[in-house]
Amino acid sequence: MDDHTQIASSAAIEHLRWSLTPEVGPILFGRLIEYFGSAQAALGANAQQLEGVDGIGPARATQIARGRDSADVRQEVDLAARHGVRILCRDDEEYPAPLKHVTDPPICLYVRGRLEPEDTVAIGVVGARRCSLYGREQAHRLSYQLASQGVTIVSGLARGVDGESHKGALAAGGRTLAVLGNGLANLYPPEHEELADKIAAQGALVSELPMATAPNGSNFLPRNRLIAGLSLGVLVIEAARRSGSLTTARLASEYNREVFALPGRVDVETSQGTNCLIRDQHAKLVTCVEDIINELGEVGDALRGGSSTPDEDASPAPAAAGLNDAEQAVLGTLSTDERTIEAIAEQTGLPASRVSAALIGLQLRGLARQLPGNLFVRPGRK
């Protein structure tokens, strides 16, 4: 990977400078883009011009300009290259579409491995690091069964539930994404190095943090929002009342994702959080993989119906007969002309989130195809 264009696009390089700038996080970066029009335009702004952005006063503007201009982008890209990591920004086609629709999408994503279009059909699995044998077994079992049906498993590579979730997906020959709360040059926990290599070969390691960032407790809550954002729903397996996994569940709910929980023993501390989620109706009780798939709407219907692609010469009517209203509406906009999610949403009057869900269902039925650049067409339609 000597050619840095293989590590990061020109747009990603521009975004990376902002990502490396102290004082600038995803929300403030969004304001910068809204005010200046692009990351590139914002790079040319001086401190006085930065003051025009909501939330930036004179002192902060000076700090931001100084940090932005001193950020060592070349060193970061070189370090990424040495570790086989690519850097993505929101403008890149491989940047996960589900993250574009959350309130605070990462400025940049560091990826070791590969993100695929099918990763939009994903379930996050989180839980206690010091889990019981029951928790380990259930994390492995449910992740294995979900991955066997084509669902990507998203977790955090931590000890306990996370590790077993990844292992279950790998054992099924499925895909899994590990979202880290540290830089990809600082793998944690160290005993999961071999597991991380397997995940990178059969999915991806993902982080929004600079390459050399060390593990730190303050990084894990922001990391949890990425697990929620990448997933159609989050399954909590064994969590105490004050567990970070409950934060992931709350974020999933805020992002309009499904929340699931595995019931546990009432006399075990690491089951108190999950049992309370179920009792307070903040999560749906899960005992088997069907309990999850049944709650995924059109995506669940498509998973149950298989993903075989119809013959292009055959009439699409039989496959289209089982579509819901949103899928029918979206399908009606598709042809061999490329369409964006935004254009489909405008034509159908549906929210972008419903269009995305409908497109997943259509792709699983072979009635839609995703192209580079997050564009969609209808196969075989002239």
C-alpha positions as CSV (number, residue, x, y, z in Angstrom):
1,M,0.0,0.0,0.0
2,D,2.7,2.5,-1.0
3,D,0.2,4.6,-3.1
4,H,-1.6,6.7,-0.6
5,T,-4.6,7.0,-2.9
6,Q,-5.3,3.4,-1.9
7,I,-5.3,4.4,1.7
8,A,-7.5,7.5,1.5
9,S,-9.3,9.4,-1.2
10,S,-8.6,13.1,-1.7
11,A,-11.9,13.9,0.1
12,A,-10.9,11.6,2.9
13,I,-7.6,13.4,3.3
14,E,-9.5,16.7,3.6
15,H,-11.8,15.2,6.2
16,L,-8.9,13.6,8.0
17,R,-7.3,17.0,8.8
18,W,-10.5,17.9,10.6
19,S,-10.7,14.6,12.3
20,L,-7.2,15.1,13.7
21,T,-8.1,18.7,14.9
22,P,-8.7,19.1,18.6
23,E,-12.0,20.7,19.5
24,V,-13.7,19.4,16.4
25,G,-16.0,16.4,16.8
26,P,-18.7,15.0,14.5
27,I,-21.4,17.5,15.4
28,L,-19.2,20.6,15.1
29,F,-17.8,19.2,11.8
30,G,-21.4,19.0,10.6
31,R,-21.9,22.7,11.4
32,L,-18.6,23.6,9.6
33,I,-19.8,21.7,6.4
34,E,-23.2,23.4,6.6
35,Y,-21.6,26.9,7.0
36,F,-18.8,26.6,4.5
37,G,-20.3,24.1,2.1
38,S,-17.5,21.5,2.1
39,A,-14.6,20.2,4.1
40,Q,-12.2,21.7,1.6
41,A,-13.8,25.2,1.8
42,A,-13.6,25.0,5.6
43,L,-9.9,24.2,5.4
44,G,-9.3,27.6,3.8
45,A,-11.1,29.5,6.5
46,N,-9.1,31.7,9.0
47,A,-9.9,32.1,12.6
48,Q,-12.1,35.1,12.1
49,Q,-14.2,33.3,9.5
50,L,-14.5,30.3,11.7
51,E,-16.3,32.5,14.3
52,G,-19.3,32.6,12.0
53,V,-20.0,29.0,12.8
54,D,-22.6,28.4,15.6
55,G,-20.8,27.5,18.8
56,I,-17.4,28.9,17.9
57,G,-16.2,32.0,19.7
58,P,-12.9,33.9,19.2
59,A,-10.8,31.8,21.6
60,R,-12.1,28.5,20.2
61,A,-11.7,29.7,16.6
62,T,-8.1,30.4,17.2
63,Q,-7.5,27.0,18.8
64,I,-9.3,25.2,16.0
65,A,-7.4,27.0,13.3
66,R,-4.1,26.3,15.0
67,G,-4.9,22.6,15.6
68,R,-6.2,22.1,12.0
69,D,-3.1,23.7,10.5
70,S,-0.7,21.7,12.6
71,A,-2.4,18.3,12.2
72,D,0.1,15.7,10.8
73,V,-2.0,14.1,8.1
74,R,1.0,12.6,6.3
75,Q,2.1,10.7,9.5
76,E,-1.4,9.4,10.0
77,V,-1.7,8.1,6.5
78,D,1.7,6.5,6.6
79,L,0.8,4.7,9.9
80,A,-2.5,3.5,8.3
81,A,-0.6,2.2,5.3
82,R,1.8,0.2,7.5
83,H,-1.1,-1.5,9.2
84,G,-3.1,-2.2,6.1
85,V,-5.8,0.3,7.1
86,R,-7.9,2.5,4.8
87,I,-9.4,5.8,5.8
88,L,-13.0,6.6,4.7
89,C,-15.0,9.8,4.8
90,R,-18.7,10.4,4.3
91,D,-18.2,11.1,0.6
92,D,-16.7,7.7,0.0
93,E,-18.9,5.0,-1.5
94,E,-17.7,2.4,1.1
95,Y,-18.7,4.6,4.0
96,P,-21.6,2.8,5.7
97,A,-24.9,4.2,4.5
98,P,-26.6,3.6,7.9
99,L,-24.1,5.9,9.6
100,K,-25.0,8.8,7.3
101,H,-28.4,9.0,8.8
102,V,-27.4,9.3,12.5
103,T,-27.1,12.7,14.2
104,D,-23.3,12.5,14.7
105,P,-21.7,10.3,12.0
106,P,-17.9,9.9,12.3
107,I,-15.8,12.4,10.4
108,C,-13.6,9.6,9.2
109,L,-13.6,5.8,9.6
110,Y,-10.5,3.7,9.8
111,V,-11.1,0.3,8.3
112,R,-9.0,-2.9,8.3
113,G,-10.7,-5.5,6.2
114,R,-13.6,-4.6,3.9
115,L,-17.1,-3.2,4.4
116,E,-19.7,-4.7,2.0
117,P,-23.2,-3.6,0.9
118,E,-24.7,-6.6,2.7
119,D,-23.4,-5.2,6.0
120,T,-26.5,-3.0,6.1
121,V,-28.3,-6.1,7.3
122,A,-26.6,-6.1,10.7
123,I,-27.4,-6.8,14.3
124,G,-25.2,-5.4,17.1
125,V,-24.5,-7.8,20.0
126,V,-23.2,-6.3,23.2
127,G,-22.9,-7.4,26.9
128,A,-20.8,-8.0,29.9
129,R,-17.0,-8.5,29.7
130,R,-17.2,-10.7,32.8
131,C,-20.2,-12.7,31.6
132,S,-21.3,-16.1,32.8
133,L,-20.9,-19.4,30.8
134,Y,-24.6,-19.0,29.9
135,G,-23.9,-15.5,28.5
136,R,-21.0,-16.8,26.4
137,E,-22.9,-19.7,25.1
138,Q,-26.0,-17.6,24.1
139,A,-23.8,-14.9,22.5
140,H,-22.1,-17.5,20.4
141,R,-25.4,-19.4,19.6
142,L,-27.4,-16.4,18.6
143,S,-24.6,-14.8,16.6
144,Y,-24.0,-18.1,14.8
145,Q,-27.6,-18.5,13.9
146,L,-28.0,-14.9,12.7
147,A,-24.8,-15.0,10.6
148,S,-26.0,-18.3,9.1
149,Q,-29.0,-16.4,7.7
150,G,-26.9,-13.7,6.2
151,V,-26.9,-11.1,9.0
152,T,-23.7,-9.3,9.8
153,I,-22.8,-9.3,13.5
154,V,-21.5,-6.0,14.9
155,S,-19.7,-6.0,18.3
156,G,-16.8,-4.4,20.1
157,L,-14.0,-7.0,20.2
158,A,-14.0,-6.8,24.0
159,R,-13.6,-9.8,26.3
160,G,-16.8,-11.8,27.2
161,V,-19.9,-11.3,25.1
162,D,-18.2,-9.3,22.3
163,G,-15.6,-11.9,21.6
164,E,-18.1,-14.8,21.6
165,S,-20.3,-12.9,19.3
166,H,-17.5,-12.4,16.7
167,K,-16.5,-16.1,17.1
168,G,-20.1,-17.3,16.5
169,A,-20.3,-15.3,13.3
170,L,-17.0,-16.5,12.1
171,A,-17.9,-20.1,12.9
172,A,-20.9,-19.8,10.7
173,G,-18.8,-18.5,7.8
174,G,-20.6,-15.2,8.1
175,R,-19.5,-11.6,8.3
176,T,-18.7,-9.6,11.4
177,L,-17.6,-6.1,12.2
178,A,-15.5,-5.2,15.3
179,V,-15.9,-1.5,16.3
180,L,-13.0,-0.5,18.5
181,G,-12.7,2.2,21.1
182,N,-9.0,2.7,20.3
183,G,-6.8,3.2,17.3
184,L,-6.3,0.3,14.9
185,A,-2.5,0.5,15.6
186,N,-3.2,-0.2,19.3
187,L,-5.2,-3.3,19.4
188,Y,-7.1,-4.1,22.6
189,P,-7.5,-6.4,24.3
190,P,-4.1,-7.9,23.2
191,E,-5.2,-11.5,23.6
192,H,-7.7,-10.9,20.8
193,E,-5.1,-10.2,18.2
194,E,-5.7,-13.6,16.4
195,L,-9.4,-13.0,16.6
196,A,-8.9,-9.6,15.1
197,D,-7.0,-11.0,12.2
198,K,-9.8,-13.5,11.5
199,I,-12.4,-10.7,11.6
200,A,-10.4,-8.5,9.2
201,A,-10.3,-11.5,6.8
202,Q,-14.1,-12.2,7.1
203,G,-15.4,-8.7,7.8
204,A,-13.7,-5.6,9.1
205,L,-12.1,-3.8,12.1
206,V,-13.5,-0.3,12.4
207,S,-12.6,2.8,14.4
208,E,-13.2,6.5,14.2
209,L,-10.1,7.2,16.4
210,P,-6.6,8.1,15.1
211,M,-4.4,5.1,14.5
212,A,-2.2,5.4,17.7
213,T,-5.0,6.2,20.1
214,A,-4.6,4.1,23.3
215,P,-7.5,2.3,25.0
216,N,-9.3,4.6,27.3
217,G,-12.6,4.3,29.1
218,S,-13.8,7.6,27.8
219,N,-13.6,6.3,24.2
220,F,-16.0,3.4,24.7
221,L,-19.3,5.2,25.1
222,P,-18.8,7.2,21.8
223,R,-17.7,3.8,20.2
224,N,-21.1,2.3,21.3
225,R,-23.0,4.8,19.2
226,L,-21.3,3.3,16.1
227,I,-22.4,-0.2,17.0
228,A,-25.9,1.1,17.3
229,G,-25.7,3.2,14.2
230,L,-24.3,0.3,12.0
231,S,-27.1,-2.1,13.1
232,L,-30.8,-2.6,12.4
233,G,-31.1,-3.6,16.0
234,V,-29.0,-4.2,19.1
235,L,-29.2,-7.4,21.2
236,V,-28.0,-7.0,24.8
237,I,-26.7,-10.2,26.5
238,E,-26.0,-10.0,30.2
239,A,-25.5,-6.4,31.4
240,A,-25.5,-5.0,34.9
241,R,-27.7,-2.0,35.8
242,R,-24.9,0.5,35.1
243,S,-23.4,-1.3,32.1
244,G,-22.2,0.6,29.0
245,S,-24.2,-1.9,27.0
246,L,-27.4,-0.2,28.3
247,T,-26.0,3.0,26.7
248,T,-25.7,1.2,23.4
249,A,-29.3,0.1,23.8
250,R,-30.5,3.6,24.6
251,L,-28.6,5.0,21.5
252,A,-30.1,2.3,19.3
253,S,-33.6,3.4,20.5
254,E,-32.7,7.1,19.7
255,Y,-31.6,6.0,16.3
256,N,-34.9,4.2,15.7
257,R,-33.2,0.8,15.8
258,E,-34.7,-2.2,17.4
259,V,-33.6,-3.2,20.9
260,F,-33.5,-6.8,22.1
261,A,-32.5,-8.4,25.4
262,L,-31.8,-11.9,26.5
263,P,-33.4,-12.7,29.9
264,G,-31.1,-14.0,32.7
265,R,-31.2,-15.2,36.2
266,V,-32.7,-12.8,38.7
267,D,-30.0,-13.5,41.3
268,V,-27.0,-12.6,38.9
269,E,-25.8,-9.0,38.8
270,T,-24.9,-9.1,35.1
271,S,-28.6,-10.0,34.3
272,Q,-30.1,-7.1,36.2
273,G,-29.7,-4.6,33.4
274,T,-31.1,-6.9,30.7
275,N,-34.0,-8.0,32.9
276,C,-34.9,-4.4,33.6
277,L,-34.9,-3.6,29.9
278,I,-37.4,-6.3,29.3
279,R,-39.5,-5.5,32.4
280,D,-39.7,-1.8,31.5
281,Q,-40.5,-2.6,27.8
282,H,-37.4,-0.9,26.6
283,A,-36.3,-4.1,24.8
284,K,-38.0,-7.1,23.3
285,L,-37.4,-10.5,24.9
286,V,-35.2,-12.8,22.9
287,T,-34.9,-16.6,23.4
288,C,-34.2,-17.6,19.8
289,V,-33.1,-16.0,16.5
290,E,-36.6,-15.9,15.2
291,D,-37.5,-13.4,17.9
292,I,-35.1,-11.0,16.3
293,I,-35.9,-11.7,12.6
294,N,-39.6,-11.4,13.3
295,E,-39.1,-7.8,14.4
296,L,-37.1,-6.6,11.3
297,G,-40.1,-6.0,9.1
298,E,-39.4,-6.2,5.4
299,V,-35.8,-7.2,6.1
300,G,-36.9,-10.1,8.2
301,D,-39.4,-11.1,5.6
302,A,-36.6,-11.2,3.0
303,L,-34.3,-13.1,5.3
304,R,-37.0,-15.8,5.8
305,G,-37.8,-15.8,2.1
306,G,-34.2,-16.3,1.0
307,S,-32.0,-14.2,-1.2
308,S,-32.1,-15.9,-4.6
309,T,-32.0,-13.6,-7.6
310,P,-34.8,-14.2,-10.1
311,D,-34.0,-14.9,-13.8
312,E,-33.8,-11.5,-15.6
313,D,-36.0,-12.9,-18.4
314,A,-38.7,-14.0,-16.0
315,S,-41.6,-11.8,-15.0
316,P,-40.9,-9.9,-11.7
317,A,-44.6,-10.0,-10.7
318,P,-44.4,-13.2,-8.4
319,A,-41.4,-11.8,-6.4
320,A,-43.1,-8.4,-6.2
321,A,-46.3,-9.8,-5.0
322,G,-45.2,-10.2,-1.4
323,L,-43.8,-6.7,-1.0
324,N,-45.1,-4.2,1.5
325,D,-46.3,-0.7,0.6
326,A,-42.9,0.9,1.0
327,E,-41.1,-1.7,-1.0
328,Q,-43.7,-1.4,-3.8
329,A,-43.3,2.4,-3.8
330,V,-39.5,2.2,-4.0
331,L,-39.5,-0.5,-6.6
332,G,-41.8,1.6,-8.8
333,T,-39.0,4.3,-8.9
334,L,-36.2,1.9,-10.0
335,S,-35.1,1.3,-13.5
336,T,-31.7,0.9,-15.2
337,D,-31.1,4.6,-14.5
338,E,-29.1,5.1,-11.3
339,R,-31.0,6.6,-8.4
340,T,-29.8,7.9,-5.0
341,I,-31.7,7.3,-1.7
342,E,-32.4,11.0,-1.5
343,A,-34.0,11.0,-5.0
344,I,-36.1,8.0,-4.2
345,A,-37.2,9.5,-0.9
346,E,-38.2,12.7,-2.7
347,Q,-40.2,10.9,-5.4
348,T,-42.0,8.5,-3.0
349,G,-42.5,10.9,-0.1
350,L,-41.0,8.3,2.2
351,P,-38.3,9.2,4.9
352,A,-34.8,8.2,3.9
353,S,-34.7,5.6,6.7
354,R,-37.7,3.8,5.2
355,V,-36.3,4.0,1.7
356,S,-33.0,2.4,3.0
357,A,-35.0,-0.4,4.7
358,A,-37.1,-1.0,1.6
359,L,-34.0,-1.2,-0.6
360,I,-32.4,-3.8,1.7
361,G,-35.6,-5.9,1.3
362,L,-35.6,-5.4,-2.5
363,Q,-31.9,-6.3,-2.8
364,L,-32.4,-9.5,-0.8
365,R,-35.2,-10.5,-3.2
366,G,-33.0,-9.7,-6.2
367,L,-35.3,-6.8,-7.2
368,A,-32.7,-4.0,-6.6
369,R,-29.0,-3.7,-7.0
370,Q,-26.6,-1.3,-5.3
371,L,-23.8,0.3,-7.4
372,P,-20.7,2.2,-6.3
373,G,-21.5,5.6,-4.9
374,N,-24.6,4.4,-3.0
375,L,-26.7,4.3,-6.2
376,F,-29.5,1.9,-6.9
377,V,-30.9,0.3,-10.1
378,R,-33.5,-2.4,-10.9
379,P,-31.8,-5.5,-12.5
380,G,-33.0,-6.4,-16.0
381,R,-35.4,-3.5,-16.2
382,K,-35.1,-1.5,-19.5
